[in-house]
Amino acid sequence: MKNKFTIFATLTFALMAYGLYQALAVAPTERTMGDVQRIFYIHVPSAWIGGLCLAVNFLASLVYLLQRNQPLGRKADALAVASAEVGVICATVVLVTGPIWAHKAWGVWWAWDLRLTTTLVLWLIYLAYLMLRRFSPAGNAPLLAAVLAVFSFADVPFVWFAIRFREYRGNHPKPVFGSEPGQGLHPAMLKAFLINLLSFTLFGILLVAVRYTLERARQELQERRLRIALDPEIRAAQEVTR
């Protein structure tokens, strides 16, 4: 298992390095914005992974609510917190790289554009999710967080469709794919983008897997401590050895 993880991680980092090389050195410079447009190759894949992680968080939270007293429920809760943390990290990258790009493209660091506003709201909601897990009473935290996650996911479609409404007149660019002829990406740009999209997806899976493993280990340790605390024979043996 360890060897498989090492191979997967090595291939992921190698693909990320190749993708960044394609984005920074091979893909042509965009005529209007210049080199700052290269943020696109990080900004969009980060947004994709963030949305994917929050979708996983939503599904895992649903499973937890249905199976919270079963082993599957505990595994689902571990997956929910792992995907939420990675999703928040990716959303943070989006909110940092976006204004850098916007300052060059729009002349301002931030505009209350529909896509930007819904993304910020989504980030704040899932930040609240993580804070709820951290500061709620230990027994109630998973349940309260799962309920919040299920309702919070309603904002994700708004983020996705924000620039796809026909009436949209905001600053954020329209989708690259499915655009009118002559408005798509240059082939070299498209290649760099797809490589980075794949590498970031693999990297997101890697991060979620590592965080899930750590959370499962924490759960098992907590359960072991609880069994020891409730077992009088084990407590008596511990008292004798002291």
MIFI-950833 format. One record per residue (C-alpha): z, y, x negated; residue number from 1; residue in three letters. Coordinates in Angstrom, 3 decimals, decimal comma, m for minus. Layout:
<pts>
<Z: Z	Y: Y	X: X	num: NUM	residuo: ALA>
...
</pts>
This chain:
<pts>
<Z: 0,000	Y: 0,000	X: 0,000	num: 1	residuo: MET>
<Z: 0,906	Y: 2,356	X: m2,831	num: 2	residuo: LYS>
<Z: m2,398	Y: 1,647	X: m4,580	num: 3	residuo: ASN>
<Z: m4,351	Y: 2,399	X: m1,387	num: 4	residuo: LYS>
<Z: m2,513	Y: 5,691	X: m1,007	num: 5	residuo: PHE>
<Z: m3,216	Y: 6,616	X: m4,629	num: 6	residuo: THR>
<Z: m6,915	Y: 5,823	X: m4,241	num: 7	residuo: ILE>
<Z: m7,136	Y: 7,778	X: m0,984	num: 8	residuo: PHE>
<Z: m5,340	Y: 10,782	X: m2,489	num: 9	residuo: ALA>
<Z: m7,519	Y: 10,716	X: m5,609	num: 10	residuo: THR>
<Z: m10,742	Y: 10,588	X: m3,599	num: 11	residuo: LEU>
<Z: m9,499	Y: 13,368	X: m1,327	num: 12	residuo: THR>
<Z: m8,671	Y: 15,728	X: m4,184	num: 13	residuo: PHE>
<Z: m11,947	Y: 14,909	X: m5,941	num: 14	residuo: ALA>
<Z: m13,894	Y: 15,707	X: m2,773	num: 15	residuo: LEU>
<Z: m11,934	Y: 18,949	X: m2,306	num: 16	residuo: MET>
<Z: m12,755	Y: 20,000	X: m5,864	num: 17	residuo: ALA>
<Z: m16,432	Y: 19,219	X: m5,301	num: 18	residuo: TYR>
<Z: m16,397	Y: 21,102	X: m2,006	num: 19	residuo: GLY>
<Z: m14,866	Y: 24,186	X: m3,582	num: 20	residuo: LEU>
<Z: m17,455	Y: 24,008	X: m6,364	num: 21	residuo: TYR>
<Z: m20,219	Y: 23,927	X: m3,749	num: 22	residuo: GLN>
<Z: m18,641	Y: 26,850	X: m1,871	num: 23	residuo: ALA>
<Z: m17,953	Y: 29,078	X: m4,878	num: 24	residuo: LEU>
<Z: m20,799	Y: 28,270	X: m7,258	num: 25	residuo: ALA>
<Z: m23,694	Y: 26,680	X: m5,366	num: 26	residuo: VAL>
<Z: m23,797	Y: 28,206	X: m1,878	num: 27	residuo: ALA>
<Z: m25,748	Y: 31,498	X: m1,843	num: 28	residuo: PRO>
<Z: m24,024	Y: 34,836	X: m1,361	num: 29	residuo: THR>
<Z: m24,142	Y: 36,160	X: 2,197	num: 30	residuo: GLU>
<Z: m26,303	Y: 39,294	X: 2,376	num: 31	residuo: ARG>
<Z: m24,022	Y: 41,494	X: 4,477	num: 32	residuo: THR>
<Z: m20,467	Y: 40,660	X: 3,373	num: 33	residuo: MET>
<Z: m21,084	Y: 39,366	X: m0,129	num: 34	residuo: GLY>
<Z: m18,702	Y: 36,976	X: m1,838	num: 35	residuo: ASP>
<Z: m15,840	Y: 37,585	X: 0,596	num: 36	residuo: VAL>
<Z: m17,778	Y: 35,439	X: 3,081	num: 37	residuo: GLN>
<Z: m16,879	Y: 32,429	X: 0,929	num: 38	residuo: ARG>
<Z: m13,461	Y: 32,505	X: 2,611	num: 39	residuo: ILE>
<Z: m15,380	Y: 30,890	X: 5,482	num: 40	residuo: PHE>
<Z: m15,320	Y: 27,558	X: 3,614	num: 41	residuo: TYR>
<Z: m11,509	Y: 27,545	X: 3,694	num: 42	residuo: ILE>
<Z: m10,847	Y: 29,528	X: 6,860	num: 43	residuo: HIS>
<Z: m12,834	Y: 27,388	X: 9,293	num: 44	residuo: VAL>
<Z: m11,779	Y: 23,935	X: 7,975	num: 45	residuo: PRO>
<Z: m8,141	Y: 25,090	X: 8,053	num: 46	residuo: SER>
<Z: m8,574	Y: 26,145	X: 11,678	num: 47	residuo: ALA>
<Z: m10,169	Y: 22,787	X: 12,474	num: 48	residuo: TRP>
<Z: m7,338	Y: 20,803	X: 10,879	num: 49	residuo: ILE>
<Z: m4,739	Y: 23,011	X: 12,535	num: 50	residuo: GLY>
<Z: m6,213	Y: 22,353	X: 15,968	num: 51	residuo: GLY>
<Z: m6,563	Y: 18,640	X: 15,252	num: 52	residuo: LEU>
<Z: m2,930	Y: 18,380	X: 14,140	num: 53	residuo: CYS>
<Z: m1,703	Y: 20,167	X: 17,242	num: 54	residuo: LEU>
<Z: m3,760	Y: 17,784	X: 19,399	num: 55	residuo: ALA>
<Z: m2,032	Y: 14,883	X: 17,649	num: 56	residuo: VAL>
<Z: 1,304	Y: 16,618	X: 18,220	num: 57	residuo: ASN>
<Z: 0,503	Y: 16,903	X: 21,940	num: 58	residuo: PHE>
<Z: m0,435	Y: 13,218	X: 22,302	num: 59	residuo: LEU>
<Z: 2,523	Y: 12,028	X: 20,224	num: 60	residuo: ALA>
<Z: 4,890	Y: 14,175	X: 22,293	num: 61	residuo: SER>
<Z: 3,518	Y: 12,635	X: 25,494	num: 62	residuo: LEU>
<Z: 4,082	Y: 9,144	X: 24,098	num: 63	residuo: VAL>
<Z: 7,617	Y: 10,106	X: 23,090	num: 64	residuo: TYR>
<Z: 8,427	Y: 11,382	X: 26,585	num: 65	residuo: LEU>
<Z: 7,209	Y: 8,087	X: 28,060	num: 66	residuo: LEU>
<Z: 8,758	Y: 5,796	X: 25,432	num: 67	residuo: GLN>
<Z: 11,658	Y: 7,771	X: 23,979	num: 68	residuo: ARG>
<Z: 14,140	Y: 4,880	X: 24,253	num: 69	residuo: ASN>
<Z: 11,773	Y: 2,435	X: 22,555	num: 70	residuo: GLN>
<Z: 10,778	Y: 1,971	X: 18,886	num: 71	residuo: PRO>
<Z: 7,328	Y: 3,345	X: 19,735	num: 72	residuo: LEU>
<Z: 8,978	Y: 6,536	X: 20,971	num: 73	residuo: GLY>
<Z: 10,738	Y: 7,111	X: 17,656	num: 74	residuo: ARG>
<Z: 7,488	Y: 6,559	X: 15,764	num: 75	residuo: LYS>
<Z: 5,721	Y: 8,985	X: 18,091	num: 76	residuo: ALA>
<Z: 8,426	Y: 11,593	X: 17,507	num: 77	residuo: ASP>
<Z: 7,996	Y: 11,231	X: 13,743	num: 78	residuo: ALA>
<Z: 4,240	Y: 11,691	X: 14,119	num: 79	residuo: LEU>
<Z: 4,800	Y: 14,708	X: 16,389	num: 80	residuo: ALA>
<Z: 6,959	Y: 16,581	X: 13,891	num: 81	residuo: VAL>
<Z: 4,692	Y: 15,649	X: 10,966	num: 82	residuo: ALA>
<Z: 1,539	Y: 16,868	X: 12,697	num: 83	residuo: SER>
<Z: 3,259	Y: 20,037	X: 13,946	num: 84	residuo: ALA>
<Z: 4,390	Y: 21,022	X: 10,451	num: 85	residuo: GLU>
<Z: 0,944	Y: 20,467	X: 8,951	num: 86	residuo: VAL>
<Z: m0,628	Y: 22,274	X: 11,898	num: 87	residuo: GLY>
<Z: 1,589	Y: 25,315	X: 11,379	num: 88	residuo: VAL>
<Z: 0,723	Y: 25,364	X: 7,666	num: 89	residuo: ILE>
<Z: m2,999	Y: 25,310	X: 8,493	num: 90	residuo: CYS>
<Z: m2,580	Y: 28,010	X: 11,141	num: 91	residuo: ALA>
<Z: m0,771	Y: 30,129	X: 8,550	num: 92	residuo: THR>
<Z: m3,720	Y: 29,729	X: 6,173	num: 93	residuo: VAL>
<Z: m6,027	Y: 30,837	X: 9,001	num: 94	residuo: VAL>
<Z: m3,912	Y: 33,917	X: 9,730	num: 95	residuo: LEU>
<Z: m3,816	Y: 34,860	X: 6,032	num: 96	residuo: VAL>
<Z: m7,481	Y: 34,301	X: 5,179	num: 97	residuo: THR>
<Z: m8,736	Y: 35,805	X: 8,447	num: 98	residuo: GLY>
<Z: m7,511	Y: 39,373	X: 7,807	num: 99	residuo: PRO>
<Z: m8,867	Y: 39,281	X: 4,243	num: 100	residuo: ILE>
<Z: m12,279	Y: 38,413	X: 5,636	num: 101	residuo: TRP>
<Z: m11,908	Y: 40,872	X: 8,525	num: 102	residuo: ALA>
<Z: m11,070	Y: 43,792	X: 6,243	num: 103	residuo: HIS>
<Z: m14,439	Y: 43,455	X: 4,560	num: 104	residuo: LYS>
<Z: m16,399	Y: 42,655	X: 7,718	num: 105	residuo: ALA>
<Z: m14,741	Y: 45,012	X: 10,223	num: 106	residuo: TRP>
<Z: m13,038	Y: 47,585	X: 8,004	num: 107	residuo: GLY>
<Z: m9,573	Y: 46,713	X: 9,384	num: 108	residuo: VAL>
<Z: m7,052	Y: 44,037	X: 8,479	num: 109	residuo: TRP>
<Z: m6,317	Y: 43,103	X: 12,075	num: 110	residuo: TRP>
<Z: m7,920	Y: 43,647	X: 15,475	num: 111	residuo: ALA>
<Z: m6,499	Y: 42,472	X: 18,769	num: 112	residuo: TRP>
<Z: m9,549	Y: 40,319	X: 19,311	num: 113	residuo: ASP>
<Z: m9,248	Y: 37,487	X: 21,847	num: 114	residuo: LEU>
<Z: m9,650	Y: 34,751	X: 19,216	num: 115	residuo: ARG>
<Z: m7,181	Y: 36,383	X: 16,821	num: 116	residuo: LEU>
<Z: m4,608	Y: 37,085	X: 19,504	num: 117	residuo: THR>
<Z: m4,647	Y: 33,567	X: 20,960	num: 118	residuo: THR>
<Z: m4,391	Y: 32,104	X: 17,444	num: 119	residuo: THR>
<Z: m1,377	Y: 34,290	X: 16,664	num: 120	residuo: LEU>
<Z: 0,274	Y: 33,270	X: 19,945	num: 121	residuo: VAL>
<Z: m0,380	Y: 29,609	X: 19,138	num: 122	residuo: LEU>
<Z: 1,169	Y: 30,008	X: 15,685	num: 123	residuo: TRP>
<Z: 4,273	Y: 31,667	X: 17,143	num: 124	residuo: LEU>
<Z: 4,656	Y: 28,947	X: 19,787	num: 125	residuo: ILE>
<Z: 4,566	Y: 26,116	X: 17,280	num: 126	residuo: TYR>
<Z: 6,828	Y: 28,027	X: 14,918	num: 127	residuo: LEU>
<Z: 9,272	Y: 28,112	X: 17,837	num: 128	residuo: ALA>
<Z: 8,718	Y: 24,350	X: 18,208	num: 129	residuo: TYR>
<Z: 9,817	Y: 23,745	X: 14,618	num: 130	residuo: LEU>
<Z: 12,795	Y: 26,079	X: 14,984	num: 131	residuo: MET>
<Z: 13,807	Y: 24,256	X: 18,167	num: 132	residuo: LEU>
<Z: 13,776	Y: 20,958	X: 16,299	num: 133	residuo: ARG>
<Z: 15,798	Y: 22,464	X: 13,472	num: 134	residuo: ARG>
<Z: 18,514	Y: 24,278	X: 15,401	num: 135	residuo: PHE>
<Z: 18,925	Y: 22,300	X: 18,649	num: 136	residuo: SER>
<Z: 21,713	Y: 19,690	X: 18,960	num: 137	residuo: PRO>
<Z: 20,614	Y: 16,548	X: 17,126	num: 138	residuo: ALA>
<Z: 20,432	Y: 14,346	X: 20,221	num: 139	residuo: GLY>
<Z: 18,429	Y: 16,801	X: 22,319	num: 140	residuo: ASN>
<Z: 16,029	Y: 18,222	X: 19,723	num: 141	residuo: ALA>
<Z: 13,231	Y: 15,613	X: 20,039	num: 142	residuo: PRO>
<Z: 13,234	Y: 15,748	X: 23,848	num: 143	residuo: LEU>
<Z: 13,277	Y: 19,546	X: 24,084	num: 144	residuo: LEU>
<Z: 10,606	Y: 19,858	X: 21,393	num: 145	residuo: ALA>
<Z: 8,370	Y: 17,286	X: 23,095	num: 146	residuo: ALA>
<Z: 8,526	Y: 19,167	X: 26,398	num: 147	residuo: VAL>
<Z: 7,700	Y: 22,430	X: 24,617	num: 148	residuo: LEU>
<Z: 4,806	Y: 20,784	X: 22,748	num: 149	residuo: ALA>
<Z: 3,224	Y: 19,451	X: 25,943	num: 150	residuo: VAL>
<Z: 3,225	Y: 22,874	X: 27,598	num: 151	residuo: PHE>
<Z: 2,343	Y: 24,763	X: 24,398	num: 152	residuo: SER>
<Z: m0,871	Y: 22,827	X: 23,889	num: 153	residuo: PHE>
<Z: m2,315	Y: 24,727	X: 26,853	num: 154	residuo: ALA>
<Z: m3,054	Y: 27,598	X: 24,445	num: 155	residuo: ASP>
<Z: m5,324	Y: 25,470	X: 22,225	num: 156	residuo: VAL>
<Z: m8,302	Y: 25,475	X: 24,648	num: 157	residuo: PRO>
<Z: m7,994	Y: 29,268	X: 24,916	num: 158	residuo: PHE>
<Z: m8,301	Y: 29,543	X: 21,125	num: 159	residuo: VAL>
<Z: m11,293	Y: 27,204	X: 21,099	num: 160	residuo: TRP>
<Z: m13,200	Y: 28,821	X: 23,965	num: 161	residuo: PHE>
<Z: m12,208	Y: 32,418	X: 23,154	num: 162	residuo: ALA>
<Z: m15,546	Y: 33,146	X: 21,441	num: 163	residuo: ILE>
<Z: m17,586	Y: 30,829	X: 23,633	num: 164	residuo: ARG>
<Z: m17,327	Y: 32,811	X: 26,846	num: 165	residuo: PHE>
<Z: m20,660	Y: 34,366	X: 27,753	num: 166	residuo: ARG>
<Z: m18,900	Y: 37,682	X: 28,402	num: 167	residuo: GLU>
<Z: m17,184	Y: 37,702	X: 24,985	num: 168	residuo: TYR>
<Z: m17,596	Y: 41,081	X: 23,255	num: 169	residuo: ARG>
<Z: m14,984	Y: 40,809	X: 20,501	num: 170	residuo: GLY>
<Z: m15,322	Y: 41,237	X: 16,748	num: 171	residuo: ASN>
<Z: m14,968	Y: 37,583	X: 15,800	num: 172	residuo: HIS>
<Z: m18,318	Y: 35,907	X: 15,009	num: 173	residuo: PRO>
<Z: m19,833	Y: 33,561	X: 17,552	num: 174	residuo: LYS>
<Z: m19,956	Y: 29,825	X: 16,716	num: 175	residuo: PRO>
<Z: m22,339	Y: 28,984	X: 13,879	num: 176	residuo: VAL>
<Z: m23,411	Y: 25,683	X: 15,394	num: 177	residuo: PHE>
<Z: m25,475	Y: 25,872	X: 18,534	num: 178	residuo: GLY>
<Z: m26,488	Y: 29,465	X: 17,827	num: 179	residuo: SER>
<Z: m29,952	Y: 30,838	X: 18,398	num: 180	residuo: GLU>
<Z: m32,801	Y: 29,915	X: 16,001	num: 181	residuo: PRO>
<Z: m32,637	Y: 31,867	X: 12,779	num: 182	residuo: GLY>
<Z: m28,915	Y: 32,585	X: 13,133	num: 183	residuo: GLN>
<Z: m27,514	Y: 29,371	X: 11,676	num: 184	residuo: GLY>
<Z: m26,307	Y: 28,616	X: 8,161	num: 185	residuo: LEU>
<Z: m28,489	Y: 28,397	X: 5,083	num: 186	residuo: HIS>
<Z: m28,897	Y: 24,684	X: 4,152	num: 187	residuo: PRO>
<Z: m26,823	Y: 25,115	X: 0,973	num: 188	residuo: ALA>
<Z: m24,106	Y: 26,898	X: 2,962	num: 189	residuo: MET>
<Z: m24,157	Y: 24,145	X: 5,569	num: 190	residuo: LEU>
<Z: m23,802	Y: 21,472	X: 2,891	num: 191	residuo: LYS>
<Z: m20,839	Y: 23,258	X: 1,296	num: 192	residuo: ALA>
<Z: m19,233	Y: 23,775	X: 4,698	num: 193	residuo: PHE>
<Z: m19,561	Y: 20,131	X: 5,775	num: 194	residuo: LEU>
<Z: m18,184	Y: 18,860	X: 2,467	num: 195	residuo: ILE>
<Z: m15,194	Y: 21,169	X: 2,766	num: 196	residuo: ASN>
<Z: m14,705	Y: 20,241	X: 6,410	num: 197	residuo: LEU>
<Z: m14,563	Y: 16,561	X: 5,475	num: 198	residuo: LEU>
<Z: m12,325	Y: 17,090	X: 2,444	num: 199	residuo: SER>
<Z: m9,895	Y: 19,292	X: 4,378	num: 200	residuo: PHE>
<Z: m9,786	Y: 16,700	X: 7,162	num: 201	residuo: THR>
<Z: m8,871	Y: 13,983	X: 4,675	num: 202	residuo: LEU>
<Z: m6,306	Y: 16,292	X: 3,082	num: 203	residuo: PHE>
<Z: m4,767	Y: 16,969	X: 6,492	num: 204	residuo: GLY>
<Z: m4,530	Y: 13,231	X: 7,182	num: 205	residuo: ILE>
<Z: m2,909	Y: 12,776	X: 3,777	num: 206	residuo: LEU>
<Z: m0,289	Y: 15,456	X: 4,446	num: 207	residuo: LEU>
<Z: 0,533	Y: 14,095	X: 7,895	num: 208	residuo: VAL>
<Z: 0,846	Y: 10,555	X: 6,510	num: 209	residuo: ALA>
<Z: 3,249	Y: 11,655	X: 3,769	num: 210	residuo: VAL>
<Z: 5,354	Y: 13,734	X: 6,161	num: 211	residuo: ARG>
<Z: 5,379	Y: 10,913	X: 8,731	num: 212	residuo: TYR>
<Z: 6,650	Y: 8,462	X: 6,116	num: 213	residuo: THR>
<Z: 9,450	Y: 10,850	X: 5,143	num: 214	residuo: LEU>
<Z: 10,427	Y: 11,415	X: 8,776	num: 215	residuo: GLU>
<Z: 10,526	Y: 7,685	X: 9,491	num: 216	residuo: ARG>
<Z: 12,756	Y: 7,176	X: 6,461	num: 217	residuo: ALA>
<Z: 15,063	Y: 9,930	X: 7,752	num: 218	residuo: ARG>
<Z: 15,185	Y: 8,307	X: 11,194	num: 219	residuo: GLN>
<Z: 16,014	Y: 4,898	X: 9,745	num: 220	residuo: GLU>
<Z: 18,768	Y: 6,372	X: 7,576	num: 221	residuo: LEU>
<Z: 20,218	Y: 8,187	X: 10,582	num: 222	residuo: GLN>
<Z: 20,156	Y: 4,996	X: 12,671	num: 223	residuo: GLU>
<Z: 21,839	Y: 3,034	X: 9,869	num: 224	residuo: ARG>
<Z: 24,606	Y: 5,612	X: 9,596	num: 225	residuo: ARG>
<Z: 25,102	Y: 5,493	X: 13,364	num: 226	residuo: LEU>
<Z: 25,390	Y: 1,696	X: 13,346	num: 227	residuo: ARG>
<Z: 27,951	Y: 1,875	X: 10,563	num: 228	residuo: ILE>
<Z: 29,943	Y: 4,527	X: 12,409	num: 229	residuo: ALA>
<Z: 30,020	Y: 2,428	X: 15,608	num: 230	residuo: LEU>
<Z: 30,753	Y: m0,954	X: 13,984	num: 231	residuo: ASP>
<Z: 34,549	Y: m1,411	X: 13,541	num: 232	residuo: PRO>
<Z: 34,124	Y: m4,311	X: 11,097	num: 233	residuo: GLU>
<Z: 31,958	Y: m2,251	X: 8,756	num: 234	residuo: ILE>
<Z: 34,379	Y: 0,681	X: 8,983	num: 235	residuo: ARG>
<Z: 37,303	Y: m1,625	X: 8,209	num: 236	residuo: ALA>
<Z: 35,468	Y: m3,061	X: 5,185	num: 237	residuo: ALA>
<Z: 34,765	Y: 0,461	X: 3,924	num: 238	residuo: GLN>
<Z: 38,437	Y: 1,364	X: 4,258	num: 239	residuo: GLU>
<Z: 39,441	Y: m1,721	X: 2,237	num: 240	residuo: VAL>
<Z: 37,040	Y: m0,893	X: m0,599	num: 241	residuo: THR>
<Z: 38,347	Y: 2,666	X: m0,930	num: 242	residuo: ARG>
</pts>
